Amino acid sequence: MRIGLLTEGGYPYVSGEAGLWCDRLVCGLGQHEFDVYALTRSERQEARGWVPLPPQVSRVRTASLWDAEDDGVVYGRRARRRFAEHYGELAATLSATVPGQVPGAAGTVSRADSEAAPDQSALEADRFANALYGLAELARDEGGLPRALRSETAVRALERACRAPGAHRLAREARVPDLLTVAARLERALRPLSLDWYEDDGLGAVDLCHAASGGTAALPGLLARHFCEVPLLVTEYGVRLRAHYLRDPDSSPSIRALLAAFHGRLAAETYRRAALITPGNAHARRWQERCGADRAKLRTVHPGMDATPFAEAGESPECADPRTLVWVGRVEPAKDLVSLLHAFAEIRKEEPGARLRIVGGPADPEGAAYLAHCKGLAAQLFPDEADGPHAVGSNPVSFEETGGPELPSRADAYASGALVVLSSVVEGFPAGLVEAMFCGRATVSTDVGAVVEAIGGTGLVVPPRNPRALAEACVALLRDPERRARLGAAARARALELFTVEQNVAAFHGIYLDILSRTPARRVVLDETGEPVPFSAPAEGHVPGRWTESTARAAVRGGPGWATDAPVRATVRDPASEKTPAGTAGGPNPDASDMGPPAAVPLTAIDEPSAMASVPVTEGVR
């Protein structure tokens, strides 16, 4: 099977957990062939290079989302009119979306409009889809779409849509700077429409498109389905619409409303066209359902993580310091280390010998400023303590990073403490907690994101932004080593059962086969000798009749070059040659008594009217 893996800001580039997940999936499915289509977000990401690619990755194609490219095409009058029509329709669907209402979601309308809402919602969804695919077809036929999306024509079309009757209040209040910002964001999000990936030798040659995230990364999969009928699988560990709500809090309400409408419309279209959707957790699944995903298409597949680096710590939990609490992660405001420090101040009142190790570093300037603030707060809350008047004092809170002599790896960080704490106010899937579970450590976490789903009943959960509750839960476990040991053992068993690479790879292997088994054959696959590969096409592709497309292609993978020139043939049985009485069910056709012995009939000829007239079909076969 040939898989087109679609990524944005991840694999095959050296990146975070999303890139690691894709790498584990590709390496675990060596029986399949992968073509990687990657969208990059920054020059820095491209400069870091690729991870080592396994042999099953046959091709990698990349495109930039950070550097605008121009093919030099200038639209004539007809092309400009065509662009203005499609872009105007797209803008109209965004300006007409009510703020706070997710496109495609149920339960967002009043009772009086409950009957008309489904028809109106479907109409708006079709309107958005037609505009989106219309822009893609314009880019394929004429080119020049990036320049058009940055043109004054686009801004004026957006302004007309926001000033039109029926536009919601926030759209009408959009100022010219707001419109320019929204147009620039839309141009960046729609860049995949201009790519040359959708030909027969590109995404049209794969059996299945697998988008590693929603949003812009799924756009190539939508276009491959639109142009080439390639089925689409969408995997999301974090829904793009939710990320939009959490990002850019300083933007104006008009900008946030229009962009939220775009992400909501795009998510609804992606879920509608996808063959299957695999959320990584129940939290993401609820967001997908809110955005209009059909429950029949949803299959939760937990992320696969490598448990090997944490095996030693998990098998020797007694080596941990019973008075040390550990926090491991990326330092940023969403992790709410301020609440953790205040909670630790309460813990020190009950357990004076307790220590807190904060392990991790910032990823951007905002994180660096937050880290400096937390260090200053720790110095105020916990002045350096000394055992005597002539001893050097030390702070019970330490800020460290992995890679040094004391903490060479994250596994060593978890192993250094008896209790792992998570204090976040925003969280998707808590990968750090799962790592702590692999290490057999008891956990105390805030109830955000998919935390409860991940830990189950193997840890304590408290409300976010509640230092007192966090402190009480930590003190309870610090004073009860037997309970800590039981929770740690249960956590390790749960993580090894649900969150390993093996279960993730096995789940996606089954999903790939399931989708392909329900997908009509688009071409015949030949082996090295020119013979059809067994099970490369569903069974109905071998039944005489109009089951297969008349333009079926023969795709040779490693076979002789002459195989592409000759049609693939299959022997069709002639009922006239059977010795059954005339007139009975399944009997010979009296008009075909002189047809002769059975002959090899090309599959590509079965769909022709003349060929159908000369090939009898047994009753019951349609």
N, C-alpha and C positions, 0 to 999 in steps of 0.2 A: 504494500500500500504506500502511496506517495502522499505525504502530508505537507501542506503549506502552513508553516508556523508563522503567525503574525505577531510582532512585538512592537512596543513603543517604549523607548528609554531603558531597555533591558537586553536580554539575550540577542546576539552573541557577545555584546559588549560587557566588559567587567563592570558590574553594578551590584545592586543590593539583592535582597531576598528573591525578588521577582526573576532576576537573571539566573540565580542559583536553582530556582524551581524548574525553569525551562531546561537548564542544563541537565538536571537529574532526570527529567522526563525523556529527553532525547537520548541520553546515554543508556537509559533503562529499556528503550524500545529499539534494540538493534535490528529487529526483524523488519522494521519499516524504513522507508527512505524519507528524508526531510529536506524541504527547501525552506530556508529562513528568509523572511521578508521583514526587515527591521527599520523602524522609524527612530531617528536619533533626536534628542532634545537639546543638546548643547555641543559646542566645539570641544569642551573638556571631556565629555563622554567619548567622543570619537578618538581623542588623543590617547585615551587610556588603553585602547586596543580591544581585541577579542580574547575570549577565553579559549583554551584549546578545544578544537572541534573534533568530535568523533567521526569515523569514516562514513556513518550513515547520513551525515549532512552533505548532500551533493552540491548544493548551491546556496549562496548567500547574496541577497540583493538589499541595498540600503538606500535610504532617502532621508533628507534633512528636513526637520521641522523648525530649525532655528535660523537657517540661512535661506533667504528668499531667492529663488531662481527665476529667470525670465528667458523664455525661448525666443523672444524677439518678435512674436506674432502680433500684429495690430489688426483688430477686428474691423471688417467693413460694416456697411449699414445693416445688412441682414443679420450678421453675427451679433452685432451690438443689440439689435432688437431682440434676438433670441436670448442673449444673456440677461438683458433687463427684465424680460418676462419671467424667466426661471428664478432669478435672484429676488425679484419682487414678490413672487409667490412664497419663496422661502422666508423672506422678511415678514410677510403678512402673517404667516403661521406663528412666528415668534411674538409679534406685537399683539396678537389676539389671544395669547395664552394668559389665563388669569394667574397672577402671582400666587405662589403657594399651592397651586393645583398641578399635580404631576400628570403630564399627558398619558392617557391610557389607563389611569388608575381608577379604581372603583371607590365609591363612597365620598367623592369630592363635590357632588352637586346636590342641590336641594331636591325635596320630594316633588316639587312642581315641575322640575326639569328632568326627572328621572327617566321618563319615557323618551324624551328627545335627545338625552345626553349620549346614549350609545351611537345613534346615527351621526350626530354632530362630531363626536370623538373620532369615529371611523373616517368621516369626511376630511377632517383636519389632518389625520394621519396619512391618508392617501395624497392629500395636497402637499404635505411636506415631502413625502417619498417621491412624488412626481417631479417636484422642483429639484430635489437632490440628484436623482438619476438624470434629469434633464441637463443639469450642469455637467455631470460626468460624460454624457453623450456629446455635449458641446466640446468638452476638452478633447475627447477622442477624435472628433471629426475635424475640428478647427485648430486645437491647441490654444495657447494664449490665455488660459484661464487665470493663472496667478496674477498677471498684469490686470486683467479685468476685475478681479476681486479687490485689488488695491486702487481701483480707479474712482474717479468722482461719480461715475454712473452708479457704482455700488452704494456709495454713501447717500446719494440722492434717493435711490430706491428704498434704502432703509429708512430715510427720513419720511418719505411719502407713506410708508407702511405705518410708522409711528404716529403720523398726524391724521391718518384716515379714520373715518367713523367706525366705531367698534373696537378701536385699540384701547387697551387697558390704561389706567391712569398713569402708571409708572412709565409706560412707553411714551405717552403724550408729553410727559415731563422731561424726557431726554433732551439734553442740550447738545450743541454741535460737538464739543469735546467728548461727550458720552458716545455719540454716534460714531465718531472716528475710532474710539477705543473698541467698540463692539465690532465694527467692520474689520479692524486689524485682527482681533481675536478670531473672528469667523474665517478670515483668510488663512490663518495658520491652521485652524482645525480642518479646513477643507482642502489642504494641499494634497492629500492622497488622491483626490479626484483627478489630478493632472498627471499621475504617474503612468508609465508605460508597462505596468505589471499585468495587464488584463488581456494579454494575447494568448494564442494557443500554445506558445512556447514559454509562457509565464505561469500565472495562476490558473490559466485554462488547462494546463497539463496535469494539475494535481488532482487527487481523488477526494481530498477533504481539506478545507481551510480551518485551522484551529487558531482563533484569536486568543492571545494570552491575557487580554484585558478588554474592557469595553471602550466606548468613546472612539477616538481617532484611530486606535489600533484595529478596531473592527471594521472601519470603512473599506479597506481593501477586500475584506471578506464579503461585505455587502455587494461591492461592485463585481467581484468574481462570481457571485451567485446571480447577479443581474445579467451580466454579459455571457457567462459560460455555464450557468446552472451547476456550479460547484457547491455542494452542501457546506454549511457553516456551523462550527462548534464554538461557543463563547464560554470562556472561563474567567470568572471575576472573583478576586479576593477583596476588592474594594470597589464599590460602585462609583463611577465618575461623577454622577450628579451629587452624591453625598460629599465627595471631595470638593466640588465647586462651592457648596454651601459653607465648607470649613475654610476655604481659601479666599484671599483678598478681602478681608473684612473692611478695609478702608475704601473700597470702591463705592461709587454712588449707587443708590437703590435701583436706578434705571439700568445701569450696566449689569448689576447682579441679576435683575429680573429677566432681561433679554437673553443673557448667556445661560441662565438656568432653564429658560424655555428651550433653547437650542439643545442643551445636553439632555433634557427630558425627552424631546422629540426624537433625537438620535438614538437614545436608549430604547424607546418604544419600538422604533423601526428595526433596530438590531434584534431585539427579542422576538419580534413578529416574524422575521425572516430566518432566524436561526433554527437549525434542525434540533439541537439540544443546547441547554444552558447549564453549566456546572458551577454553581456558587461554591466558594471555599468554606462557607460556614453559614449558619442559620441567620446571622445578622445581615450578611449580604443578600441572602435569599429573600428576606423580608423587604429589603429595598428594591430588589428586582420585581417582586410581585407588586409593590407599590407603583413601579414604573410601567406596569402593564404586561409583565411576563406571564405566560400561560403556565399554570402549575404542572400540567402534563409534560412540559418540556424540561422541568427543573430536576436536576439530580445533584445533590450535595456531595462533593468530593473534597475531603479535607486535604490541606497541603501536605506534601511529603517532605520530611526533613531527615537528614542523615544523623542517625543515633550513634554511629561509631565513635566520634570524638568524645562523647559523654559517657561511654560505657564504663570506664575506670572509675569515674566519680560516682556513677550510679551503683556500682557493685561494692563500694566502700563508704557508705554514708557516715560511719562512725568516726571518720577522720575529720569531720567538720568541727569548727569551734562552736560550742553550744551557746555562746553569748553574742555571736556576730550575726547581724542582718546584712543582706546583700541586695543591692539594686543594680541591675545591668541593663544598659540600653543606650539609645542616642539621646543626648541632652538637648531638650527643646521645651518651650513653655507647655506644650500639650501633656508632657509627662508629669507636671505638677510636683516638682521636687520641693517646692516651698512648703506644701502641705506635708510632705514626708518629713522634712526637717522639724516642723512644729510637732508632728506626731512623735518623732524620736525624742524631743524634749520631754514629752509626757512619759515615754517609755523609760527614760533615764531616772525619772522620779521613783519608779517602781523597781527598776532593775539598774542600779548604779553602775554595774560592770558591763553593761551592753555597749556594743560598738556598731557603727554603721559604715559600710563600704559602698561608695557610689562609684560604679565602674562604667566608664563610657566617655565619649567626647562629643563636641558639637559638630554639626554638618554644614553650618552656614554662619554668617555673622550674627544673625539673631540668636542662634544657639550659643555662640561664644559669649554674647552679652548676658544671656540668661545664666550661663555657668558662672560668670564672674559675680552676678548678683547672689547666686546660691552660696558661693564661697564666702562672700561677705556676711550673709545671714548666718551661716554656720559658725563663723568666728564670733558673732555677737551672742548667739544662743549658747555656745559651748566654749567658754574661754579655756585656754590651754591649762590642763591639769598636771600637777606634779605630785609625786609621792612624798616629797619632803622639801625643805627650804633650799637645799642645794642640788635638787634634781631638775632635769629639763622637762618641762611640761609637754604634753601632747594633746591633740584634739581627738575626741572619740569619733569624729566624722572625718573620713578620708575620701579625697577625690582622686581617682586613679584611672588609668587606661590599660587595656590589654596590650601585650607585646613586650612588656618589661620583664626583668628577672623574677619579680614576685608573682606576676600574673601573666604567664606566657600566652594563655588562651582564655576564651570565654568559659570553657569547662573548668579551668583552675579558679576562675572568679566564682562560679557557682559552688564549687567544692570548698571554698574557704569559709562559707557560712552555713549555719544550720537552718536558716530561714530566708527565703527569697521574697521580696516585697515589690509590688507594682502599684503605683499611685496615680496612674494616668486619668485624665478627664476625657480624652478622646483616644480610641484604640480601634483598630480593625481586628485582624487575627493576631493574638499575642504570641508571636514566635518566641520571644524571650521566655515566656512562662513555659512553653512546651520544652525548651531547652532545659529549664530548671526541673521539669518533670522527668526528663531523661536522666538527670543526675540524681533522682530520688530525693528531691528536696521538697519539704512542705512549703506552701505559698500562702501569702495574704495579699489579696488583690482588690481593686475597686471594680464595681459592677458596671463596666463599660464595654461596648463592642461585643466581641465573641468570647469574652473572658469566661463566663459561666459555662458556655458550651465546651470550651477547651478543657477546663479543669474538672468539670462534673462535680462530684462530691469529694474530691481529693484535696481541697484547700478551703480557706476561709475567704468570704467575699463581703466587702463593706461598701457603703455608698461613697461616691466620689466627693471630693472636697470636704471631707469630714475627718480631720486629724484625730479627734478623740476616739472615734470608732476604729480607725486604723491602729491607734496605739493600744486600745483594749484587746484587739484580736492578736496583735504581736505579743503582748505580755502573756496572754493565755497560752500561746504555743511555746514561748520561752520557758515558762514554768512547768510545762508538761512534756518531758522528752519522749515518753512512751507514745503519746498522741502524735507528736511530730514524726516519729519513726513509722507509725501506721499510715499516716497521710502521705509520707514520702514514698513508701513502698507501693501504695495504691496509685499514686500519681505516675510512677515509673511504669507500672503495668498498663495503665490506661494509655500513656503516650506510645508505648511500644505496640499497642494493639491498633491505634487509630491514626497515628501521625507519622508513620515511617514512609520512606521512599518506596518501598516494595508495594504497600497497599495503594499508594497513589498511582504508580505505574500500571499495576494490574487493573485498577478501575478505568483508566483512560484507554488501555488496550481493549477492554470489553466495549467501551463506548465507541471507539473507532469502528470496530466490527459491527456494532449495532447500527450505526448510521449508514455504513456502506451497504449493509444487507437490505436496507429500506430505500436505497437510492437507485433509480433506473440507470442501466448501463449507458455510458456516453461514448465508449470506445472499446475495442477489443485489445487486450494486452497479450503480446507474444513473448515466448521465452527465446533462449539463444538459438534454438533450432527452427524457429518460425512457427511453433505450435502454440495454440491458445493456452494461457496459464489457467489451471483449474481454479475455480472459485473467484476469479478476477471479475466476474460479472454475475449478477443475480440470475436465478434459474429462469425467470420469465424472458431473459434475453435469448434463450435457445428455443423458444416456442414459436412455430410459424405464425405469422400474423403481424399486426401493427403494434408490436411490443417495443421494438427498438427504433431509434431514429434512423431515417434513411441516409443521413450523412455521417454514419458511424465511422470513426477514424481508427486506423491500426497504429498503435504506439509501440515501438520496439525499444526494449530496454536492454542494451547490451547484445542484441541479436544482429543477424546479418542485414546489411543495408538493403538487399533486394526485397526483404519482407515488407517494406513500406509500400512497394509498388504493386504487389499482388494482393487482391482482395482475400480476406479470411473466409474460408469455405467451411460449410457444415453440411452433412448429409441429411436430407429430409426424406423421411420414409413415404413411399407412395402407397396409399391404401388400395390402389387398383391391383397391386401384386398379391394381396392377401386373398386366401381362398375362403371367402365368406359369401353367403347367398346374397344375390342382388336384391335390393329393396329393404334389407334388414338394416338395423342401426349399425353404423360403422361399415356398411357394405360399399362396394366400389361405385364410382360414379359412372353411369352408363355412357356418358359423353366422353369419358376418358379411357375407354377400353384399349385404345391403340397408342397409349402414351409411351409404352416401352418400359424398360427396367428403371429402377430408381436411379436418379442422377444427383450429382453434387450440385446444389443450388447455392450461389453466393448469398451470404446473409444480407449484403447490401442490396440485393435484387428482390428480396422478399417484400419490401415495402412498395415496389413498383406495381401499378395496377395490372399491367400485362402479366407480370410474373405471378401475381396473386391469382389470376384467372387460370393459370396452368398448373397450380399446385393445390390439389384437393386438401381439405382440412377435415379431420375426423369430427363427428358430432360431439359437442361438449367442449371443444377447444375453440376459444374465441380470442 
